[in-house]
Amino acid sequence: MTPIHITLNGAPLQLEPDTTLAELIATTGHEPQGLSTAVNGDFVARESRSHHVLREADAVFTFQPITGG
């Protein structure tokens, strides 16, 4: 299969077709519960990551949520 090309936090990356956002996050070495995610500028909730299949040219951003008061 031909890989797809995305960006992760601005860096180019190749993935296998049909890779989910959850699968991608698992490869980053970060605790999935400690990250928030957005694809093409749209927030993707943790519980939706396993259903969100990445597509050619997607821009994925991960960030730590800000807490405090």
Secondary structure, DSSP 8 states (H G I E B T S, - for coil): ---EEEEETTEEEEE-TT-BHHHHHHTTTS-GGG-EEEETTEEE-GGGGGG-B--TT-EEEEE------
